[in-house]
Amino acid sequence: MNRVYFLDKVDGGLKQVEADDIISGEAAKKAAQKVGRVNWTNQPLADIEVIATSWL
């Protein structure tokens, strides 16, 4: 079920990008850090992989 949820969120995100309904990377980092679930590094792809695998 976690995989289905994750894939649904990815699909929703892609639709937002297509509709140009996006925020800056800095705004996204600040929002994620507020909820305390993400510690960003200077390696964005590695960060995304860690987040994605923790949700699966």
All heavy atoms as TSV, in Angstrom:
chain	resi	resn	atom	element	x	y	z
A	1	MET	N	N	0.816	-1.192	0.000
A	1	MET	CA	C	0.000	0.000	0.000
A	1	MET	C	C	0.860	1.258	0.000
A	1	MET	O	O	0.506	2.242	-0.624
A	1	MET	CB	C	-0.930	-0.043	1.222
A	1	MET	CG	C	-2.075	0.893	1.111
A	1	MET	SD	S	-3.087	0.359	-0.267
A	1	MET	CE	C	-4.198	1.686	-0.371
A	2	ASN	N	N	2.010	1.224	0.694
A	2	ASN	CA	C	2.900	2.383	0.688
A	2	ASN	C	C	3.392	2.701	-0.714
A	2	ASN	O	O	3.521	3.858	-1.075
A	2	ASN	CB	C	4.095	2.158	1.605
A	2	ASN	CG	C	3.723	2.213	3.065
A	2	ASN	OD1	O	2.700	2.784	3.421
A	2	ASN	ND2	N	4.537	1.620	3.901
A	3	ARG	N	N	3.662	1.659	-1.498
A	3	ARG	CA	C	4.120	1.860	-2.869
A	3	ARG	C	C	3.042	2.539	-3.703
A	3	ARG	O	O	3.330	3.456	-4.472
A	3	ARG	CB	C	4.527	0.526	-3.474
A	3	ARG	CG	C	5.065	0.635	-4.864
A	3	ARG	CD	C	5.442	-0.757	-5.401
A	3	ARG	NE	N	5.779	-0.701	-6.783
A	3	ARG	CZ	C	7.007	-0.565	-7.250
A	3	ARG	NH1	N	8.013	-0.504	-6.417
A	3	ARG	NH2	N	7.223	-0.522	-8.538
A	4	VAL	N	N	1.802	2.123	-3.551
A	4	VAL	CA	C	0.691	2.731	-4.293
A	4	VAL	C	C	0.558	4.204	-3.917
A	4	VAL	O	O	0.399	5.071	-4.772
A	4	VAL	CB	C	-0.628	1.970	-4.028
A	4	VAL	CG1	C	-1.812	2.705	-4.627
A	4	VAL	CG2	C	-0.537	0.555	-4.561
A	5	TYR	N	N	0.659	4.496	-2.625
A	5	TYR	CA	C	0.577	5.875	-2.146
A	5	TYR	C	C	1.707	6.708	-2.743
A	5	TYR	O	O	1.484	7.816	-3.242
A	5	TYR	CB	C	0.650	5.895	-0.616
A	5	TYR	CG	C	0.676	7.281	-0.022
A	5	TYR	CD1	C	-0.495	8.022	0.101
A	5	TYR	CD2	C	1.865	7.848	0.413
A	5	TYR	CE1	C	-0.478	9.293	0.646
A	5	TYR	CE2	C	1.890	9.117	0.956
A	5	TYR	CZ	C	0.722	9.831	1.073
A	5	TYR	OH	O	0.744	11.093	1.600
A	6	PHE	N	N	2.918	6.179	-2.703
A	6	PHE	CA	C	4.076	6.895	-3.230
A	6	PHE	C	C	3.899	7.174	-4.722
A	6	PHE	O	O	4.106	8.301	-5.178
A	6	PHE	CB	C	5.356	6.097	-2.973
A	6	PHE	CG	C	6.571	6.708	-3.602
A	6	PHE	CD1	C	7.156	7.824	-3.040
A	6	PHE	CD2	C	7.113	6.169	-4.755
A	6	PHE	CE1	C	8.277	8.402	-3.613
A	6	PHE	CE2	C	8.226	6.741	-5.338
A	6	PHE	CZ	C	8.813	7.857	-4.779
A	7	LEU	N	N	3.521	6.158	-5.483
A	7	LEU	CA	C	3.352	6.333	-6.923
A	7	LEU	C	C	2.246	7.333	-7.235
A	7	LEU	O	O	2.352	8.114	-8.187
A	7	LEU	CB	C	3.083	4.986	-7.587
A	7	LEU	CG	C	4.261	4.012	-7.545
A	7	LEU	CD1	C	3.841	2.656	-8.119
A	7	LEU	CD2	C	5.473	4.568	-8.261
A	8	ASP	N	N	1.182	7.342	-6.432
A	8	ASP	CA	C	0.112	8.316	-6.608
A	8	ASP	C	C	0.631	9.733	-6.385
A	8	ASP	O	O	0.296	10.659	-7.121
A	8	ASP	CB	C	-1.040	8.008	-5.652
A	8	ASP	CG	C	-2.195	8.976	-5.823
A	8	ASP	OD1	O	-2.749	9.047	-6.946
A	8	ASP	OD2	O	-2.534	9.673	-4.836
A	9	LYS	N	N	1.467	9.913	-5.363
A	9	LYS	CA	C	2.035	11.232	-5.076
A	9	LYS	C	C	2.977	11.675	-6.196
A	9	LYS	O	O	2.988	12.844	-6.578
A	9	LYS	CB	C	2.776	11.233	-3.737
A	9	LYS	CG	C	1.854	11.098	-2.556
A	9	LYS	CD	C	0.906	12.271	-2.506
A	9	LYS	CE	C	-0.026	12.197	-1.328
A	9	LYS	NZ	N	-0.959	13.320	-1.294
A	10	VAL	N	N	3.764	10.751	-6.733
A	10	VAL	CA	C	4.656	11.078	-7.849
A	10	VAL	C	C	3.824	11.494	-9.057
A	10	VAL	O	O	4.116	12.503	-9.710
A	10	VAL	CB	C	5.578	9.894	-8.193
A	10	VAL	CG1	C	6.310	10.140	-9.507
A	10	VAL	CG2	C	6.571	9.647	-7.071
A	11	ASP	N	N	2.778	10.747	-9.348
A	11	ASP	CA	C	1.908	11.078	-10.475
A	11	ASP	C	C	1.283	12.465	-10.288
A	11	ASP	O	O	1.244	13.269	-11.214
A	11	ASP	CB	C	0.814	10.014	-10.627
A	11	ASP	CG	C	-0.027	10.236	-11.870
A	11	ASP	OD1	O	0.555	10.381	-12.967
A	11	ASP	OD2	O	-1.271	10.269	-11.743
A	12	GLY	N	N	0.820	12.743	-9.088
A	12	GLY	CA	C	0.243	14.058	-8.806
A	12	GLY	C	C	1.269	15.167	-8.979
A	12	GLY	O	O	0.960	16.246	-9.505
A	13	GLY	N	N	2.492	14.913	-8.559
A	13	GLY	CA	C	3.561	15.896	-8.724
A	13	GLY	C	C	3.881	16.167	-10.178
A	13	GLY	O	O	4.088	17.313	-10.580
A	14	LEU	N	N	3.892	15.120	-10.983
A	14	LEU	CA	C	4.147	15.297	-12.415
A	14	LEU	C	C	3.040	16.116	-13.069
A	14	LEU	O	O	3.300	16.960	-13.937
A	14	LEU	CB	C	4.287	13.935	-13.103
A	14	LEU	CG	C	5.532	13.138	-12.711
A	14	LEU	CD1	C	5.485	11.741	-13.323
A	14	LEU	CD2	C	6.801	13.873	-13.115
A	15	LYS	N	N	1.812	15.897	-12.640
A	15	LYS	CA	C	0.687	16.687	-13.178
A	15	LYS	C	C	0.816	18.153	-12.776
A	15	LYS	O	O	0.504	19.046	-13.557
A	15	LYS	CB	C	-0.639	16.108	-12.706
A	15	LYS	CG	C	-0.976	14.802	-13.388
A	15	LYS	CD	C	-2.265	14.208	-12.870
A	15	LYS	CE	C	-2.513	12.866	-13.555
A	15	LYS	NZ	N	-3.663	12.163	-12.987
A	16	GLN	N	N	1.300	18.409	-11.558
A	16	GLN	CA	C	1.509	19.794	-11.128
A	16	GLN	C	C	2.594	20.461	-11.964
A	16	GLN	O	O	2.460	21.639	-12.313
A	16	GLN	CB	C	1.910	19.846	-9.650
A	16	GLN	CG	C	0.755	19.637	-8.704
A	16	GLN	CD	C	1.210	19.760	-7.266
A	16	GLN	OE1	O	1.984	18.936	-6.787
A	16	GLN	NE2	N	0.738	20.781	-6.600
A	17	VAL	N	N	3.647	19.727	-12.286
A	17	VAL	CA	C	4.717	20.282	-13.114
A	17	VAL	C	C	4.166	20.632	-14.494
A	17	VAL	O	O	4.437	21.713	-15.028
A	17	VAL	CB	C	5.901	19.301	-13.228
A	17	VAL	CG1	C	6.896	19.756	-14.289
A	17	VAL	CG2	C	6.594	19.150	-11.883
A	18	GLU	N	N	3.383	19.731	-15.073
A	18	GLU	CA	C	2.793	19.990	-16.388
A	18	GLU	C	C	1.904	21.231	-16.364
A	18	GLU	O	O	1.837	21.979	-17.331
A	18	GLU	CB	C	1.992	18.780	-16.862
A	18	GLU	CG	C	2.859	17.599	-17.247
A	18	GLU	CD	C	2.039	16.354	-17.581
A	18	GLU	OE1	O	0.799	16.422	-17.583
A	18	GLU	OE2	O	2.669	15.317	-17.828
A	19	ALA	N	N	1.216	21.461	-15.245
A	19	ALA	CA	C	0.323	22.613	-15.111
A	19	ALA	C	C	1.076	23.859	-14.639
A	19	ALA	O	O	0.468	24.902	-14.415
A	19	ALA	CB	C	-0.801	22.285	-14.141
A	20	ASP	N	N	2.405	23.750	-14.484
A	20	ASP	CA	C	3.253	24.841	-13.993
A	20	ASP	C	C	2.814	25.317	-12.614
A	20	ASP	O	O	2.899	26.494	-12.287
A	20	ASP	CB	C	3.284	25.996	-14.992
A	20	ASP	CG	C	4.510	26.875	-14.800
A	20	ASP	OD1	O	5.555	26.362	-14.361
A	20	ASP	OD2	O	4.416	28.088	-15.077
A	21	ASP	N	N	2.349	24.386	-11.796
A	21	ASP	CA	C	1.927	24.670	-10.419
A	21	ASP	C	C	3.023	24.164	-9.482
A	21	ASP	O	O	2.868	23.146	-8.812
A	21	ASP	CB	C	0.593	23.974	-10.132
A	21	ASP	CG	C	0.089	24.223	-8.729
A	21	ASP	OD1	O	0.499	25.225	-8.108
A	21	ASP	OD2	O	-0.724	23.404	-8.247
A	22	ILE	N	N	4.141	24.882	-9.487
A	22	ILE	CA	C	5.310	24.435	-8.732
A	22	ILE	C	C	5.851	25.560	-7.854
A	22	ILE	O	O	5.492	26.720	-8.031
A	22	ILE	CB	C	6.411	23.924	-9.677
A	22	ILE	CG1	C	6.804	25.007	-10.696
A	22	ILE	CG2	C	5.970	22.654	-10.392
A	22	ILE	CD1	C	7.943	24.630	-11.603
A	23	ILE	N	N	6.702	25.183	-6.891
A	23	ILE	CA	C	7.381	26.161	-6.042
A	23	ILE	C	C	8.884	25.987	-6.210
A	23	ILE	O	O	9.338	24.974	-6.748
A	23	ILE	CB	C	6.978	26.012	-4.553
A	23	ILE	CG1	C	7.376	24.634	-4.005
A	23	ILE	CG2	C	5.492	26.279	-4.370
A	23	ILE	CD1	C	7.162	24.477	-2.522
A	24	SER	N	N	9.646	26.943	-5.740
A	24	SER	CA	C	11.100	26.862	-5.880
A	24	SER	C	C	11.666	25.746	-5.001
A	24	SER	O	O	11.043	25.312	-4.036
A	24	SER	CB	C	11.743	28.190	-5.484
A	24	SER	OG	O	11.657	28.376	-4.086
A	25	GLY	N	N	12.870	25.328	-5.341
A	25	GLY	CA	C	13.539	24.311	-4.543
A	25	GLY	C	C	13.782	24.772	-3.119
A	25	GLY	O	O	13.636	24.004	-2.167
A	26	GLU	N	N	14.132	26.038	-2.952
A	26	GLU	CA	C	14.360	26.571	-1.611
A	26	GLU	C	C	13.079	26.561	-0.789
A	26	GLU	O	O	13.096	26.222	0.393
A	26	GLU	CB	C	14.935	27.990	-1.684
A	26	GLU	CG	C	16.385	28.023	-2.101
A	26	GLU	CD	C	17.289	27.215	-1.183
A	26	GLU	OE1	O	17.183	27.338	0.056
A	26	GLU	OE2	O	18.114	26.449	-1.711
A	27	ALA	N	N	11.964	26.916	-1.397
A	27	ALA	CA	C	10.682	26.897	-0.681
A	27	ALA	C	C	10.313	25.472	-0.291
A	27	ALA	O	O	9.800	25.229	0.805
A	27	ALA	CB	C	9.581	27.519	-1.534
A	28	ALA	N	N	10.603	24.515	-1.163
A	28	ALA	CA	C	10.317	23.113	-0.864
A	28	ALA	C	C	11.182	22.619	0.297
A	28	ALA	O	O	10.703	21.913	1.185
A	28	ALA	CB	C	10.548	22.255	-2.101
A	29	LYS	N	N	12.454	23.006	0.302
A	29	LYS	CA	C	13.352	22.607	1.386
A	29	LYS	C	C	12.862	23.152	2.722
A	29	LYS	O	O	12.825	22.436	3.725
A	29	LYS	CB	C	14.766	23.111	1.126
A	29	LYS	CG	C	15.499	22.373	0.047
A	29	LYS	CD	C	16.883	22.969	-0.137
A	29	LYS	CE	C	17.580	22.368	-1.325
A	29	LYS	NZ	N	18.921	22.951	-1.508
A	30	LYS	N	N	12.468	24.422	2.733
A	30	LYS	CA	C	11.989	25.041	3.968
A	30	LYS	C	C	10.726	24.350	4.472
A	30	LYS	O	O	10.584	24.092	5.667
A	30	LYS	CB	C	11.742	26.531	3.759
A	30	LYS	CG	C	13.013	27.322	3.648
A	30	LYS	CD	C	12.731	28.797	3.410
A	30	LYS	CE	C	14.036	29.552	3.224
A	30	LYS	NZ	N	13.813	30.968	2.926
A	31	ALA	N	N	9.809	24.039	3.568
A	31	ALA	CA	C	8.569	23.370	3.960
A	31	ALA	C	C	8.853	21.980	4.519
A	31	ALA	O	O	8.273	21.573	5.532
A	31	ALA	CB	C	7.621	23.280	2.765
A	32	ALA	N	N	9.756	21.243	3.879
A	32	ALA	CA	C	10.090	19.891	4.336
A	32	ALA	C	C	10.785	19.929	5.690
A	32	ALA	O	O	10.519	19.101	6.562
A	32	ALA	CB	C	10.970	19.193	3.305
A	33	GLN	N	N	11.661	20.899	5.888
A	33	GLN	CA	C	12.374	20.984	7.149
A	33	GLN	C	C	11.448	21.388	8.293
A	33	GLN	O	O	11.660	20.989	9.427
A	33	GLN	CB	C	13.544	21.961	7.031
A	33	GLN	CG	C	14.666	21.374	6.199
A	33	GLN	CD	C	15.776	22.366	5.894
A	33	GLN	OE1	O	15.549	23.569	5.908
A	33	GLN	NE2	N	16.949	21.851	5.603
A	34	LYS	N	N	10.393	22.139	7.987
A	34	LYS	CA	C	9.437	22.526	9.028
A	34	LYS	C	C	8.756	21.313	9.641
A	34	LYS	O	O	8.478	21.290	10.828
A	34	LYS	CB	C	8.375	23.478	8.472
A	34	LYS	CG	C	8.820	24.901	8.387
A	34	LYS	CD	C	7.676	25.786	7.955
A	34	LYS	CE	C	8.133	27.227	7.862
A	34	LYS	NZ	N	7.043	28.109	7.413
A	35	VAL	N	N	8.462	20.321	8.825
A	35	VAL	CA	C	7.806	19.129	9.356
A	35	VAL	C	C	8.815	18.145	9.937
A	35	VAL	O	O	8.438	17.150	10.531
A	35	VAL	CB	C	6.908	18.425	8.313
A	35	VAL	CG1	C	5.770	19.313	7.895
A	35	VAL	CG2	C	7.696	17.963	7.108
A	36	GLY	N	N	10.106	18.442	9.758
A	36	GLY	CA	C	11.154	17.657	10.403
A	36	GLY	C	C	11.391	16.280	9.829
A	36	GLY	O	O	11.949	15.426	10.490
A	37	ARG	N	N	11.004	16.042	8.597
A	37	ARG	CA	C	11.164	14.717	8.020
A	37	ARG	C	C	12.370	14.620	7.088
A	37	ARG	O	O	12.736	13.548	6.668
A	37	ARG	CB	C	9.919	14.329	7.234
A	37	ARG	CG	C	8.697	14.227	8.113
A	37	ARG	CD	C	7.481	13.950	7.304
A	37	ARG	NE	N	7.436	12.536	6.965
A	37	ARG	CZ	C	6.528	12.006	6.192
A	37	ARG	NH1	N	5.589	12.737	5.680
A	37	ARG	NH2	N	6.536	10.718	5.926
A	38	VAL	N	N	12.970	15.751	6.744
A	38	VAL	CA	C	14.014	15.733	5.730
A	38	VAL	C	C	15.214	16.540	6.198
A	38	VAL	O	O	15.073	17.652	6.676
A	38	VAL	CB	C	13.489	16.342	4.407
A	38	VAL	CG1	C	14.584	16.369	3.367
A	38	VAL	CG2	C	12.287	15.581	3.893
A	39	ASN	N	N	16.382	15.972	6.044
A	39	ASN	CA	C	17.630	16.700	6.241
A	39	ASN	C	C	18.302	16.791	4.885
A	39	ASN	O	O	18.835	15.801	4.387
A	39	ASN	CB	C	18.541	15.978	7.237
A	39	ASN	CG	C	17.979	16.005	8.622
A	39	ASN	OD1	O	17.435	17.014	9.046
A	39	ASN	ND2	N	18.097	14.902	9.327
A	40	TRP	N	N	18.255	17.956	4.263
A	40	TRP	CA	C	18.790	18.133	2.918
A	40	TRP	C	C	20.304	18.226	2.945
A	40	TRP	O	O	20.892	18.801	3.839
A	40	TRP	CB	C	18.214	19.392	2.272
A	40	TRP	CG	C	16.762	19.274	2.001
A	40	TRP	CD1	C	15.752	19.712	2.790
A	40	TRP	CD2	C	16.148	18.639	0.884
A	40	TRP	NE1	N	14.543	19.399	2.238
A	40	TRP	CE2	C	14.749	18.745	1.066
A	40	TRP	CE3	C	16.623	18.001	-0.250
A	40	TRP	CZ2	C	13.835	18.242	0.150
A	40	TRP	CZ3	C	15.712	17.498	-1.157
A	40	TRP	CH2	C	14.344	17.619	-0.960
A	41	THR	N	N	20.912	17.674	1.915
A	41	THR	CA	C	22.358	17.784	1.712
A	41	THR	C	C	22.585	18.514	0.398
A	41	THR	O	O	21.653	19.019	-0.210
A	41	THR	CB	C	23.007	16.387	1.649
A	41	THR	OG1	O	22.560	15.742	0.449
A	41	THR	CG2	C	22.657	15.548	2.853
A	42	ASN	N	N	23.811	18.532	-0.058
A	42	ASN	CA	C	24.111	19.128	-1.360
A	42	ASN	C	C	24.060	18.088	-2.469
A	42	ASN	O	O	24.594	18.302	-3.545
A	42	ASN	CB	C	25.473	19.818	-1.332
A	42	ASN	CG	C	25.441	21.064	-0.486
A	42	ASN	OD1	O	24.426	21.748	-0.435
A	42	ASN	ND2	N	26.532	21.358	0.181
A	43	GLN	N	N	23.425	16.960	-2.193
A	43	GLN	CA	C	23.296	15.884	-3.175
A	43	GLN	C	C	21.817	15.602	-3.387
A	43	GLN	O	O	21.274	14.647	-2.842
A	43	GLN	CB	C	24.015	14.637	-2.688
A	43	GLN	CG	C	25.484	14.855	-2.410
A	43	GLN	CD	C	26.106	13.647	-1.742
A	43	GLN	OE1	O	25.437	12.710	-1.346
A	43	GLN	NE2	N	27.415	13.663	-1.624
A	44	PRO	N	N	21.122	16.419	-4.198
A	44	PRO	CA	C	19.674	16.290	-4.316
A	44	PRO	C	C	19.186	14.917	-4.768
A	44	PRO	O	O	18.179	14.428	-4.268
A	44	PRO	CB	C	19.281	17.370	-5.312
A	44	PRO	CG	C	20.532	17.891	-5.888
A	44	PRO	CD	C	21.656	17.479	-5.017
A	45	LEU	N	N	19.875	14.274	-5.695
A	45	LEU	CA	C	19.413	12.959	-6.142
A	45	LEU	C	C	19.509	11.928	-5.034
A	45	LEU	O	O	18.624	11.088	-4.870
A	45	LEU	CB	C	20.173	12.502	-7.377
A	45	LEU	CG	C	19.912	13.316	-8.644
A	45	LEU	CD1	C	20.748	12.784	-9.786
A	45	LEU	CD2	C	18.442	13.311	-9.015
A	46	ALA	N	N	20.557	12.018	-4.241
A	46	ALA	CA	C	20.694	11.103	-3.105
A	46	ALA	C	C	19.599	11.381	-2.079
A	46	ALA	O	O	19.034	10.457	-1.491
A	46	ALA	CB	C	22.073	11.234	-2.477
A	47	ASP	N	N	19.286	12.658	-1.862
A	47	ASP	CA	C	18.215	13.021	-0.930
A	47	ASP	C	C	16.886	12.418	-1.377
A	47	ASP	O	O	16.153	11.845	-0.584
A	47	ASP	CB	C	18.058	14.542	-0.834
A	47	ASP	CG	C	19.230	15.232	-0.177
A	47	ASP	OD1	O	19.969	14.553	0.568
A	47	ASP	OD2	O	19.403	16.430	-0.411
A	48	ILE	N	N	16.595	12.548	-2.656
A	48	ILE	CA	C	15.326	12.017	-3.187
A	48	ILE	C	C	15.291	10.504	-3.048
A	48	ILE	O	O	14.269	9.937	-2.673
A	48	ILE	CB	C	15.141	12.451	-4.657
A	48	ILE	CG1	C	14.924	13.967	-4.711
A	48	ILE	CG2	C	13.992	11.700	-5.313
A	48	ILE	CD1	C	14.978	14.559	-6.092
A	49	GLU	N	N	16.404	9.846	-3.314
A	49	GLU	CA	C	16.451	8.386	-3.186
A	49	GLU	C	C	16.184	7.959	-1.745
A	49	GLU	O	O	15.429	7.025	-1.498
A	49	GLU	CB	C	17.799	7.857	-3.653
A	49	GLU	CG	C	17.887	6.349	-3.604
A	49	GLU	CD	C	19.228	5.823	-4.097
A	49	GLU	OE1	O	20.098	6.623	-4.482
A	49	GLU	OE2	O	19.387	4.597	-4.072
A	50	VAL	N	N	16.764	8.647	-0.783
A	50	VAL	CA	C	16.556	8.313	0.626
A	50	VAL	C	C	15.093	8.500	0.999
A	50	VAL	O	O	14.485	7.651	1.649
A	50	VAL	CB	C	17.469	9.175	1.534
A	50	VAL	CG1	C	17.068	9.054	2.986
A	50	VAL	CG2	C	18.911	8.779	1.339
A	51	ILE	N	N	14.517	9.606	0.575
A	51	ILE	CA	C	13.107	9.873	0.879
A	51	ILE	C	C	12.219	8.816	0.238
A	51	ILE	O	O	11.329	8.245	0.876
A	51	ILE	CB	C	12.706	11.274	0.399
A	51	ILE	CG1	C	13.455	12.335	1.214
A	51	ILE	CG2	C	11.194	11.486	0.534
A	51	ILE	CD1	C	13.403	13.717	0.589
A	52	ALA	N	N	12.461	8.541	-1.034
A	52	ALA	CA	C	11.633	7.584	-1.763
A	52	ALA	C	C	11.714	6.198	-1.155
A	52	ALA	O	O	10.698	5.530	-0.958
A	52	ALA	CB	C	12.037	7.541	-3.235
A	53	THR	N	N	12.909	5.736	-0.820
A	53	THR	CA	C	13.032	4.391	-0.286
A	53	THR	C	C	12.475	4.290	1.135
A	53	THR	O	O	12.034	3.230	1.550
A	53	THR	CB	C	14.494	3.907	-0.305
A	53	THR	OG1	O	15.313	4.837	0.378
A	53	THR	CG2	C	14.981	3.736	-1.727
A	54	SER	N	N	12.447	5.403	1.860
A	54	SER	CA	C	11.875	5.350	3.201
A	54	SER	C	C	10.356	5.244	3.149
A	54	SER	O	O	9.732	4.817	4.094
A	54	SER	CB	C	12.299	6.574	4.027
A	54	SER	OG	O	11.648	7.735	3.554
A	55	TRP	N	N	9.758	5.639	2.033
A	55	TRP	CA	C	8.297	5.579	1.884
A	55	TRP	C	C	7.824	4.269	1.294
A	55	TRP	O	O	6.647	3.976	1.307
A	55	TRP	CB	C	7.808	6.718	1.025
A	55	TRP	CG	C	7.828	8.042	1.728
A	55	TRP	CD1	C	8.330	8.320	2.968
A	55	TRP	CD2	C	7.327	9.279	1.237
A	55	TRP	NE1	N	8.182	9.647	3.256
A	55	TRP	CE2	C	7.566	10.253	2.222
A	55	TRP	CE3	C	6.703	9.642	0.060
A	55	TRP	CZ2	C	7.190	11.575	2.057
A	55	TRP	CZ3	C	6.345	10.962	-0.099
A	55	TRP	CH2	C	6.580	11.914	0.893
A	56	LEU	N	N	8.743	3.490	0.716
A	56	LEU	CA	C	8.325	2.234	0.060
A	56	LEU	C	C	8.321	1.084	1.030
A	56	LEU	O	O	8.897	1.049	2.019
A	56	LEU	CB	C	9.249	1.918	-1.118
A	56	LEU	CG	C	9.172	2.920	-2.252
A	56	LEU	CD1	C	10.194	2.528	-3.334
A	56	LEU	CD2	C	7.801	2.991	-2.867
